[in-house]
Amino acid sequence: MEAVLSPNPSGERVPDELHAKASAHYDDKALWSLIMAIAHIGFFTPAALIAKPIPGMPPGQNYSE
């Protein structure tokens, strides 16, 4: 996950060697599921930090005024 979310001056986020290691452990469907999970984390974490939701409150009522 660090390789995906960390900036890299050369522009390539995930080196081919790391992709090959992940591909050795996961089939194509599982690898895409992992990629999508990381993408969701990358999107929702900053959104939650900005919106400051109140934990335990139901949807629609979980944000302060």
PQR file of N, CA, C, O and H, with PARSE charges and radii, in Angstrom:
ATOM      1  N   MET A   1       0.829  -1.180   0.000 -0.4000 1.5000
ATOM      2  CA  MET A   1       0.000   0.000   0.000 -0.0000 2.0000
ATOM      3  C   MET A   1       0.879   1.251   0.000  0.5500 1.7000
ATOM      4  O   MET A   1       0.538   2.250  -0.633 -0.5500 1.4000
ATOM      5  N   GLU A   2       1.993   1.197   0.699 -0.4000 1.5000
ATOM      6  CA  GLU A   2       2.889   2.362   0.730 -0.0000 2.0000
ATOM      7  C   GLU A   2       3.388   2.719  -0.660  0.5500 1.7000
ATOM      8  O   GLU A   2       3.515   3.899  -0.989 -0.5500 1.4000
ATOM      9  H   GLU A   2       2.270   0.385   1.213  0.4000 1.0000
ATOM     10  N   ALA A   3       3.676   1.706  -1.486 -0.4000 1.5000
ATOM     11  CA  ALA A   3       4.182   1.974  -2.832 -0.0000 2.0000
ATOM     12  C   ALA A   3       3.139   2.685  -3.680  0.5500 1.7000
ATOM     13  O   ALA A   3       3.483   3.483  -4.552 -0.5500 1.4000
ATOM     14  H   ALA A   3       3.573   0.748  -1.219  0.4000 1.0000
ATOM     15  N   VAL A   4       1.870   2.399  -3.428 -0.4000 1.5000
ATOM     16  CA  VAL A   4       0.800   3.009  -4.218 -0.0000 2.0000
ATOM     17  C   VAL A   4       0.536   4.445  -3.767  0.5500 1.7000
ATOM     18  O   VAL A   4       0.313   5.324  -4.600 -0.5500 1.4000
ATOM     19  H   VAL A   4       1.590   1.751  -2.720  0.4000 1.0000
ATOM     20  N   LEU A   5       0.560   4.687  -2.470 -0.4000 1.5000
ATOM     21  CA  LEU A   5       0.169   5.994  -1.943 -0.0000 2.0000
ATOM     22  C   LEU A   5       1.331   6.968  -1.758  0.5500 1.7000
ATOM     23  O   LEU A   5       1.099   8.153  -1.514 -0.5500 1.4000
ATOM     24  H   LEU A   5       0.742   3.973  -1.794  0.4000 1.0000
ATOM     25  N   SER A   6       2.567   6.500  -1.867 -0.4000 1.5000
ATOM     26  CA  SER A   6       3.722   7.385  -1.692 -0.0000 2.0000
ATOM     27  C   SER A   6       4.127   8.005  -3.029  0.5500 1.7000
ATOM     28  O   SER A   6       4.210   7.304  -4.038 -0.5500 1.4000
ATOM     29  H   SER A   6       2.755   5.538  -2.064  0.4000 1.0000
ATOM     30  N   PRO A   7       4.381   9.326  -3.040 -0.5600 1.5000
ATOM     31  CA  PRO A   7       4.838   9.947  -4.283  0.2800 2.0000
ATOM     32  C   PRO A   7       6.214   9.421  -4.689  0.5500 1.7000
ATOM     33  O   PRO A   7       7.043   9.099  -3.838 -0.5500 1.4000
ATOM     34  N   ASN A   8       6.442   9.340  -5.974 -0.4000 1.5000
ATOM     35  CA  ASN A   8       7.720   8.871  -6.491 -0.0000 2.0000
ATOM     36  C   ASN A   8       8.203   9.873  -7.534  0.5500 1.7000
ATOM     37  O   ASN A   8       7.481  10.142  -8.494 -0.5500 1.4000
ATOM     38  H   ASN A   8       5.770   9.602  -6.666  0.4000 1.0000
ATOM     39  N   PRO A   9       9.397  10.432  -7.376 -0.5600 1.5000
ATOM     40  CA  PRO A   9       9.879  11.443  -8.312  0.2800 2.0000
ATOM     41  C   PRO A   9       9.982  10.954  -9.759  0.5500 1.7000
ATOM     42  O   PRO A   9       9.873  11.755 -10.687 -0.5500 1.4000
ATOM     43  N   SER A  10      10.188   9.659  -9.960 -0.4000 1.5000
ATOM     44  CA  SER A  10      10.302   9.145 -11.326 -0.0000 2.0000
ATOM     45  C   SER A  10       8.941   8.955 -11.985  0.5500 1.7000
ATOM     46  O   SER A  10       8.862   8.688 -13.184 -0.5500 1.4000
ATOM     47  H   SER A  10      10.276   9.008  -9.206  0.4000 1.0000
ATOM     48  N   GLY A  11       7.870   9.090 -11.208 -0.4000 1.5000
ATOM     49  CA  GLY A  11       6.526   8.990 -11.761 -0.0000 2.0000
ATOM     50  C   GLY A  11       5.911   7.607 -11.649  0.5500 1.7000
ATOM     51  O   GLY A  11       4.685   7.488 -11.650 -0.5500 1.4000
ATOM     52  H   GLY A  11       7.934   9.306 -10.234  0.4000 1.0000
ATOM     53  N   GLU A  12       6.709   6.570 -11.553 -0.4000 1.5000
ATOM     54  CA  GLU A  12       6.172   5.214 -11.444 -0.0000 2.0000
ATOM     55  C   GLU A  12       5.901   4.907  -9.981  0.5500 1.7000
ATOM     56  O   GLU A  12       6.811   4.961  -9.153 -0.5500 1.4000
ATOM     57  H   GLU A  12       7.704   6.667 -11.552  0.4000 1.0000
ATOM     58  N   ARG A  13       4.666   4.588  -9.662 -0.4000 1.5000
ATOM     59  CA  ARG A  13       4.319   4.328  -8.264 -0.0000 2.0000
ATOM     60  C   ARG A  13       4.678   2.914  -7.834  0.5500 1.7000
ATOM     61  O   ARG A  13       5.304   2.720  -6.791 -0.5500 1.4000
ATOM     62  H   ARG A  13       3.927   4.544 -10.335  0.4000 1.0000
ATOM     63  N   VAL A  14       4.288   1.934  -8.624 -0.4000 1.5000
ATOM     64  CA  VAL A  14       4.543   0.542  -8.273 -0.0000 2.0000
ATOM     65  C   VAL A  14       5.541  -0.046  -9.269  0.5500 1.7000
ATOM     66  O   VAL A  14       5.214  -0.204 -10.445 -0.5500 1.4000
ATOM     67  H   VAL A  14       3.780   2.091  -9.471  0.4000 1.0000
ATOM     68  N   PRO A  15       6.752  -0.373  -8.815 -0.5600 1.5000
ATOM     69  CA  PRO A  15       7.742  -0.945  -9.727  0.2800 2.0000
ATOM     70  C   PRO A  15       7.296  -2.327 -10.242  0.5500 1.7000
ATOM     71  O   PRO A  15       6.498  -3.011  -9.602 -0.5500 1.4000
ATOM     72  N   ASP A  16       7.817  -2.711 -11.383 -0.4000 1.5000
ATOM     73  CA  ASP A  16       7.461  -4.000 -11.980 -0.0000 2.0000
ATOM     74  C   ASP A  16       7.772  -5.170 -11.054  0.5500 1.7000
ATOM     75  O   ASP A  16       7.040  -6.159 -11.042 -0.5500 1.4000
ATOM     76  H   ASP A  16       8.465  -2.155 -11.903  0.4000 1.0000
ATOM     77  N   GLU A  17       8.853  -5.069 -10.276 -0.4000 1.5000
ATOM     78  CA  GLU A  17       9.220  -6.156  -9.359 -0.0000 2.0000
ATOM     79  C   GLU A  17       8.147  -6.353  -8.292  0.5500 1.7000
ATOM     80  O   GLU A  17       7.806  -7.487  -7.957 -0.5500 1.4000
ATOM     81  H   GLU A  17       9.448  -4.266 -10.286  0.4000 1.0000
ATOM     82  N   LEU A  18       7.619  -5.262  -7.761 -0.4000 1.5000
ATOM     83  CA  LEU A  18       6.579  -5.362  -6.737 -0.0000 2.0000
ATOM     84  C   LEU A  18       5.289  -5.915  -7.332  0.5500 1.7000
ATOM     85  O   LEU A  18       4.606  -6.721  -6.701 -0.5500 1.4000
ATOM     86  H   LEU A  18       7.896  -4.341  -8.033  0.4000 1.0000
ATOM     87  N   HIS A  19       4.959  -5.486  -8.537 -0.4000 1.5000
ATOM     88  CA  HIS A  19       3.773  -6.020  -9.207 -0.0000 2.0000
ATOM     89  C   HIS A  19       3.923  -7.515  -9.456  0.5500 1.7000
ATOM     90  O   HIS A  19       2.958  -8.265  -9.303 -0.5500 1.4000
ATOM     91  H   HIS A  19       5.514  -4.831  -9.050  0.4000 1.0000
ATOM     92  N   ALA A  20       5.109  -7.955  -9.834 -0.4000 1.5000
ATOM     93  CA  ALA A  20       5.364  -9.381 -10.067 -0.0000 2.0000
ATOM     94  C   ALA A  20       5.204 -10.185  -8.775  0.5500 1.7000
ATOM     95  O   ALA A  20       4.661 -11.289  -8.794 -0.5500 1.4000
ATOM     96  H   ALA A  20       5.893  -7.346  -9.958  0.4000 1.0000
ATOM     97  N   LYS A  21       5.677  -9.630  -7.651 -0.4000 1.5000
ATOM     98  CA  LYS A  21       5.522 -10.319  -6.362 -0.0000 2.0000
ATOM     99  C   LYS A  21       4.051 -10.454  -5.993  0.5500 1.7000
ATOM    100  O   LYS A  21       3.613 -11.517  -5.553 -0.5500 1.4000
ATOM    101  H   LYS A  21       6.119  -8.733  -7.635  0.4000 1.0000
ATOM    102  N   ALA A  22       3.279  -9.369  -6.172 -0.4000 1.5000
ATOM    103  CA  ALA A  22       1.851  -9.426  -5.854 -0.0000 2.0000
ATOM    104  C   ALA A  22       1.132 -10.396  -6.786  0.5500 1.7000
ATOM    105  O   ALA A  22       0.248 -11.131  -6.347 -0.5500 1.4000
ATOM    106  H   ALA A  22       3.634  -8.505  -6.529  0.4000 1.0000
ATOM    107  N   SER A  23       1.501 -10.406  -8.070 -0.4000 1.5000
ATOM    108  CA  SER A  23       0.877 -11.306  -9.042 -0.0000 2.0000
ATOM    109  C   SER A  23       1.163 -12.773  -8.727  0.5500 1.7000
ATOM    110  O   SER A  23       0.375 -13.652  -9.078 -0.5500 1.4000
ATOM    111  H   SER A  23       2.220  -9.808  -8.426  0.4000 1.0000
ATOM    112  N   ALA A  24       2.279 -13.033  -8.071 -0.4000 1.5000
ATOM    113  CA  ALA A  24       2.612 -14.407  -7.701 -0.0000 2.0000
ATOM    114  C   ALA A  24       1.703 -14.928  -6.589  0.5500 1.7000
ATOM    115  O   ALA A  24       1.514 -16.137  -6.464 -0.5500 1.4000
ATOM    116  H   ALA A  24       2.919 -12.319  -7.785  0.4000 1.0000
ATOM    117  N   HIS A  25       1.140 -14.029  -5.783 -0.4000 1.5000
ATOM    118  CA  HIS A  25       0.298 -14.427  -4.659 -0.0000 2.0000
ATOM    119  C   HIS A  25      -1.195 -14.352  -4.965  0.5500 1.7000
ATOM    120  O   HIS A  25      -1.987 -15.021  -4.302 -0.5500 1.4000
ATOM    121  H   HIS A  25       1.294 -13.046  -5.884  0.4000 1.0000
ATOM    122  N   TYR A  26      -1.594 -13.555  -5.953 -0.4000 1.5000
ATOM    123  CA  TYR A  26      -3.011 -13.339  -6.247 -0.0000 2.0000
ATOM    124  C   TYR A  26      -3.299 -13.613  -7.710  0.5500 1.7000
ATOM    125  O   TYR A  26      -2.465 -13.331  -8.571 -0.5500 1.4000
ATOM    126  H   TYR A  26      -0.950 -13.013  -6.492  0.4000 1.0000
ATOM    127  N   ASP A  27      -4.491 -14.169  -8.005 -0.4000 1.5000
ATOM    128  CA  ASP A  27      -4.908 -14.283  -9.403 -0.0000 2.0000
ATOM    129  C   ASP A  27      -5.410 -12.908  -9.861  0.5500 1.7000
ATOM    130  O   ASP A  27      -5.459 -11.967  -9.069 -0.5500 1.4000
ATOM    131  H   ASP A  27      -5.168 -14.397  -7.305  0.4000 1.0000
ATOM    132  N   ASP A  28      -5.784 -12.796 -11.142 -0.4000 1.5000
ATOM    133  CA  ASP A  28      -6.169 -11.487 -11.692 -0.0000 2.0000
ATOM    134  C   ASP A  28      -7.339 -10.853 -10.945  0.5500 1.7000
ATOM    135  O   ASP A  28      -7.312  -9.659 -10.650 -0.5500 1.4000
ATOM    136  H   ASP A  28      -5.744 -13.560 -11.786  0.4000 1.0000
ATOM    137  N   LYS A  29      -8.365 -11.646 -10.637 -0.4000 1.5000
ATOM    138  CA  LYS A  29      -9.547 -11.107  -9.946 -0.0000 2.0000
ATOM    139  C   LYS A  29      -9.188 -10.618  -8.541  0.5500 1.7000
ATOM    140  O   LYS A  29      -9.621  -9.543  -8.127 -0.5500 1.4000
ATOM    141  H   LYS A  29      -8.387 -12.616 -10.877  0.4000 1.0000
ATOM    142  N   ALA A  30      -8.405 -11.399  -7.815 -0.4000 1.5000
ATOM    143  CA  ALA A  30      -8.006 -11.005  -6.459 -0.0000 2.0000
ATOM    144  C   ALA A  30      -7.100  -9.784  -6.479  0.5500 1.7000
ATOM    145  O   ALA A  30      -7.189  -8.930  -5.596 -0.5500 1.4000
ATOM    146  H   ALA A  30      -8.053 -12.273  -8.151  0.4000 1.0000
ATOM    147  N   LEU A  31      -6.235  -9.695  -7.472 -0.4000 1.5000
ATOM    148  CA  LEU A  31      -5.343  -8.539  -7.573 -0.0000 2.0000
ATOM    149  C   LEU A  31      -6.148  -7.269  -7.840  0.5500 1.7000
ATOM    150  O   LEU A  31      -5.873  -6.223  -7.251 -0.5500 1.4000
ATOM    151  H   LEU A  31      -6.162 -10.388  -8.188  0.4000 1.0000
ATOM    152  N   TRP A  32      -7.147  -7.358  -8.730 -0.4000 1.5000
ATOM    153  CA  TRP A  32      -7.996  -6.192  -8.984 -0.0000 2.0000
ATOM    154  C   TRP A  32      -8.829  -5.835  -7.759  0.5500 1.7000
ATOM    155  O   TRP A  32      -9.076  -4.654  -7.513 -0.5500 1.4000
ATOM    156  H   TRP A  32      -7.370  -8.208  -9.208  0.4000 1.0000
ATOM    157  N   SER A  33      -9.268  -6.824  -6.986 -0.4000 1.5000
ATOM    158  CA  SER A  33      -9.987  -6.535  -5.739 -0.0000 2.0000
ATOM    159  C   SER A  33      -9.090  -5.787  -4.768  0.5500 1.7000
ATOM    160  O   SER A  33      -9.532  -4.847  -4.108 -0.5500 1.4000
ATOM    161  H   SER A  33      -9.067  -7.783  -7.186  0.4000 1.0000
ATOM    162  N   LEU A  34      -7.829  -6.201  -4.678 -0.4000 1.5000
ATOM    163  CA  LEU A  34      -6.862  -5.517  -3.823 -0.0000 2.0000
ATOM    164  C   LEU A  34      -6.639  -4.081  -4.295  0.5500 1.7000
ATOM    165  O   LEU A  34      -6.592  -3.155  -3.485 -0.5500 1.4000
ATOM    166  H   LEU A  34      -7.469  -6.965  -5.215  0.4000 1.0000
ATOM    167  N   ILE A  35      -6.503  -3.903  -5.602 -0.4000 1.5000
ATOM    168  CA  ILE A  35      -6.307  -2.562  -6.163 -0.0000 2.0000
ATOM    169  C   ILE A  35      -7.502  -1.669  -5.840  0.5500 1.7000
ATOM    170  O   ILE A  35      -7.323  -0.512  -5.460 -0.5500 1.4000
ATOM    171  H   ILE A  35      -6.542  -4.655  -6.259  0.4000 1.0000
ATOM    172  N   MET A  36      -8.721  -2.193  -5.988 -0.4000 1.5000
ATOM    173  CA  MET A  36      -9.910  -1.400  -5.712 -0.0000 2.0000
ATOM    174  C   MET A  36     -10.028  -1.067  -4.214  0.5500 1.7000
ATOM    175  O   MET A  36     -10.475   0.024  -3.858 -0.5500 1.4000
ATOM    176  H   MET A  36      -8.867  -3.133  -6.298  0.4000 1.0000
ATOM    177  N   ALA A  37      -9.635  -1.990  -3.348 -0.4000 1.5000
ATOM    178  CA  ALA A  37      -9.663  -1.706  -1.910 -0.0000 2.0000
ATOM    179  C   ALA A  37      -8.698  -0.576  -1.572  0.5500 1.7000
ATOM    180  O   ALA A  37      -9.034   0.319  -0.796 -0.5500 1.4000
ATOM    181  H   ALA A  37      -9.272  -2.876  -3.637  0.4000 1.0000
ATOM    182  N   ILE A  38      -7.513  -0.612  -2.146 -0.4000 1.5000
ATOM    183  CA  ILE A  38      -6.536   0.460  -1.916 -0.0000 2.0000
ATOM    184  C   ILE A  38      -7.061   1.776  -2.471  0.5500 1.7000
ATOM    185  O   ILE A  38      -6.879   2.823  -1.850 -0.5500 1.4000
ATOM    186  H   ILE A  38      -7.240  -1.339  -2.776  0.4000 1.0000
ATOM    187  N   ALA A  39      -7.712   1.739  -3.633 -0.4000 1.5000
ATOM    188  CA  ALA A  39      -8.275   2.959  -4.222 -0.0000 2.0000
ATOM    189  C   ALA A  39      -9.352   3.552  -3.322  0.5500 1.7000
ATOM    190  O   ALA A  39      -9.414   4.770  -3.154 -0.5500 1.4000
ATOM    191  H   ALA A  39      -7.861   0.888  -4.138  0.4000 1.0000
ATOM    192  N   HIS A  40     -10.197   2.709  -2.743 -0.4000 1.5000
ATOM    193  CA  HIS A  40     -11.240   3.213  -1.842 -0.0000 2.0000
ATOM    194  C   HIS A  40     -10.640   3.832  -0.588  0.5500 1.7000
ATOM    195  O   HIS A  40     -11.096   4.877  -0.124 -0.5500 1.4000
ATOM    196  H   HIS A  40     -10.147   1.720  -2.880  0.4000 1.0000
ATOM    197  N   ILE A  41      -9.625   3.190  -0.047 -0.4000 1.5000
ATOM    198  CA  ILE A  41      -8.941   3.752   1.126 -0.0000 2.0000
ATOM    199  C   ILE A  41      -8.337   5.104   0.768  0.5500 1.7000
ATOM    200  O   ILE A  41      -8.438   6.062   1.535 -0.5500 1.4000
ATOM    201  H   ILE A  41      -9.254   2.341  -0.423  0.4000 1.0000
ATOM    202  N   GLY A  42      -7.707   5.173  -0.404 -0.4000 1.5000
ATOM    203  CA  GLY A  42      -7.086   6.416  -0.845 -0.0000 2.0000
ATOM    204  C   GLY A  42      -8.084   7.540  -1.052  0.5500 1.7000
ATOM    205  O   GLY A  42      -7.729   8.712  -0.923 -0.5500 1.4000
ATOM    206  H   GLY A  42      -7.625   4.395  -1.027  0.4000 1.0000
ATOM    207  N   PHE A  43      -9.341   7.201  -1.375 -0.4000 1.5000
ATOM    208  CA  PHE A  43     -10.363   8.229  -1.569 -0.0000 2.0000
ATOM    209  C   PHE A  43     -11.049   8.586  -0.259  0.5500 1.7000
ATOM    210  O   PHE A  43     -11.165   9.767   0.069 -0.5500 1.4000
ATOM    211  H   PHE A  43      -9.630   6.249  -1.480  0.4000 1.0000
ATOM    212  N   PHE A  44     -11.504   7.593   0.494 -0.4000 1.5000
ATOM    213  CA  PHE A  44     -12.349   7.866   1.651 -0.0000 2.0000
ATOM    214  C   PHE A  44     -11.592   8.392   2.864  0.5500 1.7000
ATOM    215  O   PHE A  44     -12.183   9.093   3.685 -0.5500 1.4000
ATOM    216  H   PHE A  44     -11.409   6.634   0.227  0.4000 1.0000
ATOM    217  N   THR A  45     -10.321   8.082   3.003 -0.4000 1.5000
ATOM    218  CA  THR A  45      -9.568   8.601   4.150 -0.0000 2.0000
ATOM    219  C   THR A  45      -9.500  10.129   4.140  0.5500 1.7000
ATOM    220  O   THR A  45      -9.841  10.740   5.153 -0.5500 1.4000
ATOM    221  H   THR A  45      -9.842   7.512   2.336  0.4000 1.0000
ATOM    222  N   PRO A  46      -9.080  10.779   3.051 -0.5600 1.5000
ATOM    223  CA  PRO A  46      -9.081  12.249   3.051  0.2800 2.0000
ATOM    224  C   PRO A  46     -10.492  12.834   3.171  0.5500 1.7000
ATOM    225  O   PRO A  46     -10.684  13.864   3.816 -0.5500 1.4000
ATOM    226  N   ALA A  47     -11.476  12.177   2.552 -0.4000 1.5000
ATOM    227  CA  ALA A  47     -12.854  12.679   2.651 -0.0000 2.0000
ATOM    228  C   ALA A  47     -13.322  12.655   4.099  0.5500 1.7000
ATOM    229  O   ALA A  47     -13.974  13.595   4.554 -0.5500 1.4000
ATOM    230  H   ALA A  47     -11.320  11.340   2.028  0.4000 1.0000
ATOM    231  N   ALA A  48     -12.998  11.595   4.824 -0.4000 1.5000
ATOM    232  CA  ALA A  48     -13.391  11.511   6.231 -0.0000 2.0000
ATOM    233  C   ALA A  48     -12.647  12.537   7.079  0.5500 1.7000
ATOM    234  O   ALA A  48     -13.219  13.109   8.007 -0.5500 1.4000
ATOM    235  H   ALA A  48     -12.469  10.832   4.454  0.4000 1.0000
ATOM    236  N   LEU A  49     -11.382  12.770   6.765 -0.4000 1.5000
ATOM    237  CA  LEU A  49     -10.625  13.761   7.532 -0.0000 2.0000
ATOM    238  C   LEU A  49     -11.168  15.166   7.315  0.5500 1.7000
ATOM    239  O   LEU A  49     -11.149  15.987   8.233 -0.5500 1.4000
ATOM    240  H   LEU A  49     -10.917  12.306   6.010  0.4000 1.0000
ATOM    241  N   ILE A  50     -11.651  15.451   6.112 -0.4000 1.5000
ATOM    242  CA  ILE A  50     -12.209  16.769   5.820 -0.0000 2.0000
ATOM    243  C   ILE A  50     -13.589  16.924   6.441  0.5500 1.7000
ATOM    244  O   ILE A  50     -13.882  17.953   7.052 -0.5500 1.4000
ATOM    245  H   ILE A  50     -11.667  14.784   5.366  0.4000 1.0000
ATOM    246  N   ALA A  51     -14.453  15.896   6.290 -0.4000 1.5000
ATOM    247  CA  ALA A  51     -15.851  15.997   6.725 -0.0000 2.0000
ATOM    248  C   ALA A  51     -16.033  15.818   8.233  0.5500 1.7000
ATOM    249  O   ALA A  51     -17.014  16.305   8.794 -0.5500 1.4000
ATOM    250  H   ALA A  51     -14.215  15.060   5.794  0.4000 1.0000
ATOM    251  N   LYS A  52     -15.112  15.135   8.888 -0.4000 1.5000
ATOM    252  CA  LYS A  52     -15.162  14.871  10.324 -0.0000 2.0000
ATOM    253  C   LYS A  52     -16.481  14.228  10.749  0.5500 1.7000
ATOM    254  O   LYS A  52     -17.223  14.819  11.533 -0.5500 1.4000
ATOM    255  H   LYS A  52     -14.315  14.740   8.432  0.4000 1.0000
ATOM    256  N   PRO A  53     -16.790  13.019  10.245 -0.5600 1.5000
ATOM    257  CA  PRO A  53     -18.038  12.362  10.648  0.2800 2.0000
ATOM    258  C   PRO A  53     -18.009  11.967  12.118  0.5500 1.7000
ATOM    259  O   PRO A  53     -16.946  11.732  12.691 -0.5500 1.4000
ATOM    260  N   ILE A  54     -19.190  11.899  12.716 -0.4000 1.5000
ATOM    261  CA  ILE A  54     -19.319  11.508  14.118 -0.0000 2.0000
ATOM    262  C   ILE A  54     -19.476   9.991  14.165  0.5500 1.7000
ATOM    263  O   ILE A  54     -20.448   9.471  13.617 -0.5500 1.4000
ATOM    264  H   ILE A  54     -20.054  12.091  12.250  0.4000 1.0000
ATOM    265  N   PRO A  55     -18.556   9.260  14.800 -0.5600 1.5000
ATOM    266  CA  PRO A  55     -18.649   7.799  14.836  0.2800 2.0000
ATOM    267  C   PRO A  55     -19.917   7.323  15.537  0.5500 1.7000
ATOM    268  O   PRO A  55     -20.349   7.915  16.526 -0.5500 1.4000
ATOM    269  N   GLY A  56     -20.505   6.257  15.023 -0.4000 1.5000
ATOM    270  CA  GLY A  56     -21.663   5.640  15.649 -0.0000 2.0000
ATOM    271  C   GLY A  56     -23.000   6.261  15.285  0.5500 1.7000
ATOM    272  O   GLY A  56     -24.040   5.727  15.672 -0.5500 1.4000
ATOM    273  H   GLY A  56     -20.155   5.776  14.219  0.4000 1.0000
ATOM    274  N   MET A  57     -23.009   7.353  14.567 -0.4000 1.5000
ATOM    275  CA  MET A  57     -24.267   7.991  14.176 -0.0000 2.0000
ATOM    276  C   MET A  57     -24.756   7.375  12.860  0.5500 1.7000
ATOM    277  O   MET A  57     -23.942   6.961  12.035 -0.5500 1.4000
ATOM    278  H   MET A  57     -22.164   7.787  14.253  0.4000 1.0000
ATOM    279  N   PRO A  58     -26.081   7.311  12.655 -0.5600 1.5000
ATOM    280  CA  PRO A  58     -26.601   6.742  11.408  0.2800 2.0000
ATOM    281  C   PRO A  58     -26.309   7.652  10.217  0.5500 1.7000
ATOM    282  O   PRO A  58     -26.100   8.853  10.389 -0.5500 1.4000
ATOM    283  N   PRO A  59     -26.295   7.078   9.001 -0.5600 1.5000
ATOM    284  CA  PRO A  59     -26.057   7.894   7.804  0.2800 2.0000
ATOM    285  C   PRO A  59     -27.065   9.043   7.701  0.5500 1.7000
ATOM    286  O   PRO A  59     -28.249   8.869   7.988 -0.5500 1.4000
ATOM    287  N   GLY A  60     -26.592  10.186   7.300 -0.4000 1.5000
ATOM    288  CA  GLY A  60     -27.443  11.366   7.207 -0.0000 2.0000
ATOM    289  C   GLY A  60     -27.435  12.201   8.476  0.5500 1.7000
ATOM    290  O   GLY A  60     -27.797  13.378   8.456 -0.5500 1.4000
ATOM    291  H   GLY A  60     -25.630  10.327   7.067  0.4000 1.0000
ATOM    292  N   GLN A  61     -27.021  11.591   9.579 -0.4000 1.5000
ATOM    293  CA  GLN A  61     -26.957  12.307  10.853 -0.0000 2.0000
ATOM    294  C   GLN A  61     -25.565  12.222  11.467  0.5500 1.7000
ATOM    295  O   GLN A  61     -25.381  12.516  12.648 -0.5500 1.4000
ATOM    296  H   GLN A  61     -26.727  10.635   9.595  0.4000 1.0000
ATOM    297  N   ASN A  62     -24.591  11.819  10.662 -0.4000 1.5000
ATOM    298  CA  ASN A  62     -23.263  11.572  11.212 -0.0000 2.0000
ATOM    299  C   ASN A  62     -22.281  12.710  10.991  0.5500 1.7000
ATOM    300  O   ASN A  62     -21.070  12.508  11.081 -0.5500 1.4000
ATOM    301  H   ASN A  62     -24.741  11.579   9.702  0.4000 1.0000
ATOM    302  N   TYR A  63     -22.784  13.896  10.705 -0.4000 1.5000
ATOM    303  CA  TYR A  63     -21.908  15.051  10.559 -0.0000 2.0000
ATOM    304  C   TYR A  63     -22.386  16.172  11.465  0.5500 1.7000
ATOM    305  O   TYR A  63     -23.586  16.362  11.666 -0.5500 1.4000
ATOM    306  H   TYR A  63     -23.768  14.060  10.633  0.4000 1.0000
ATOM    307  N   SER A  64     -21.435  16.906  12.003 -0.4000 1.5000
ATOM    308  CA  SER A  64     -21.802  18.019  12.868 -0.0000 2.0000
ATOM    309  C   SER A  64     -22.334  19.175  12.031  0.5500 1.7000
ATOM    310  O   SER A  64     -22.116  19.231  10.820 -0.5500 1.4000
ATOM    311  H   SER A  64     -20.460  16.752  11.840  0.4000 1.0000
ATOM    312  N   GLU A  65     -23.017  20.076  12.673 -0.4000 1.5000
ATOM    313  CA  GLU A  65     -23.614  21.217  11.965 -0.0000 2.0000
ATOM    314  C   GLU A  65     -22.579  22.220  11.554  0.5500 1.7000
ATOM    315  O   GLU A  65     -22.913  23.239  10.950 -0.5500 1.4000
ATOM    316  H   GLU A  65     -23.194  20.030  13.656  0.4000 1.0000
TER
END
